[in-house]
Amino acid sequence: MVRFDLQGIGTKDTALLGYQGAKEGVLAIVRGKKAEAGKVLYFPFAISGSSSLGVCARPIHLEVMPATCERDQGPIAGCTLNQRAQELVVIGGDCDPLHIYWDPQQGSLDWWRL
């Protein structure tokens, strides 16, 4: 479990990781924003080296870092973030981790990986 500020608005959200069977992980984010307090966002992902939306192996863990619209290949198209927003990094195995962030234009979670 980690606490972080998904939208960079000064409220703490809570993120938890879990498993659905042997080949799927789930990220659950419990919103701390007053208007959405207790609302849960779910983000399922594969545990398989052959899936772009997944990690390679168990165990999986989370890290928190400042959200960014920049990747090694350049900016994420259409990405605009609050400068205080944080993103979650889902790590599992030797493949590149998943970066999960809040896309304010879509009003939903989005992801990227190297």
Long-range contacts (C-beta under 8 A, 24 or more apart in sequence): 2-62, 2-63, 2-64, 2-88, 4-64, 4-86, 4-88, 5-84, 5-85, 5-86, 6-31, 6-85, 6-86, 6-101, 6-102, 7-33, 7-82, 7-85, 7-102, 7-104, 8-67, 8-81, 8-82, 8-83, 8-84, 8-85, 8-86, 9-33, 9-82, 9-84, 10-84, 15-62, 15-88, 17-60, 17-61, 17-62, 17-90, 19-47, 19-58, 20-44, 22-47, 23-47, 23-48, 25-54, 25-55, 25-60, 25-90, 25-92, 27-62, 27-88, 27-90, 27-100, 29-88, 29-109, 41-108, 41-109, 43-100, 43-109, 43-111, 45-90, 45-98, 47-92, 49-93, 49-95, 52-113, 53-98, 53-111, 54-98, 55-90, 55-91, 55-92, 55-93, 55-95, 55-97, 55-98, 56-92, 56-93, 56-94, 56-95, 57-92, 57-93, 57-94, 58-92, 58-93, 59-92, 60-90, 60-91, 60-92, 61-90, 61-91, 61-92, 62-88, 62-89, 62-90, 62-91, 63-88, 63-89, 63-91, 64-88, 64-89, 65-89, 67-101, 67-102, 71-112, 71-114, 72-114, 76-112, 78-105, 79-103, 80-104, 80-105
